[in-house]
Amino acid sequence: MGRFRKKLNQWTAQVIDLPPDVMLDIPRMTMVGNIRLYIENHRGIVHFSEDRLKLALSNGFLELNGKELVVRAISAEEILIEGLISELKYMMNEKR
């Protein structure tokens, strides 16, 4: 996304009072303890096993490590993961 367009989206989000994740296409994550993680605005699963999940995001990747990980629900932009989550790692793209 071009620098001008990004600034325009930020300004627009402020003026019309929209949440930044809506206008800026960034992920929103809601975690309940270490047993449930709900993510909006993902770009797909890169890797999945019962102890590791890697998701593509608009600005990088999210990697989860844990035990007994299960994808309870998934859609084009939302995913719900359950299990014993022991680590989250957010890896941003270098192009910023």
N, C-alpha and C positions, 0 to 999 in steps of 0.2 A: 504494500500500500504506500503510495507516495506521501511524502512529508506534508504537503499541503492538504491532501485529503484527510490525513490523520488529524491534523490540527482542526480542520473544518468539522470533522465528526466529534472531536472533543468539545469544541465550542457549541455545536448543536445539542449535544447531550446536556451540557450545562444550562443552555437557554430554555430548553423545553423540559428540563428536569427528568431526563431518562437515566436509568442506571447505566454506568459505563460499560458493563458487559454486553448490553443490548446494542449500543452504537459502535463500540470498538471491536466487536467480534472476539472477545477474550473469554476464556473459560470461567465458569462459576462452579465452585466446588463446595459441597456441604458434607461434612464428616460427622458421624455420630460415634463418639468414643473412638475405638480402634477396630470397630466391627462392621461399619457401613460407610460407603463413600458414594455420593451422587454427584455426577459431573455433567454439566450442560456445556454445549458448544465444543464438543470434541470432533476430531476429524477421522476417527477410526482406530481400530485395534491393530497395533504393529506386532505384538507378541502376547500370547496368553498361555499360562500354565497354572497349576494350582498354587505355586509359590511366587509367581512373577507376572505382572501385567504392564505392558508399555502401550500408552495411548498417544496418537498424534494429536497435536493441538494446533491452532492457527499460528501460534508463535513459538512452537517448539514441541517438547514431549513431556509426558508425565509418566514416571515409572513407580510402580507399587511393588513392594516386596512383603511377603507374609506367608501365611499357611492357610490351606483349605479355601483359597480364593475362588469365588463363584460369581459369574455374571448373572444377576437375577433378572435384569431387564436391559434391553438395548434398543435404541432407535437411531435414526440418522444423526441426531445431535445430542442425545442423552444416553447415559449409561449408569446403572446401579451395580456396584460391586459389594459383596459381603464376604466376610472371612476374618481372620486375625491379621490385621494390617500392622506391620512392624516398621515400615519405612516408606516415606513418600519422597520422590526426588523430582524437582521441576527443572527441566533443562530448556533454556531459552535458545532460540536461533541466534546466531552471531550477527546477523544483518540488522542491527539496530543503531 
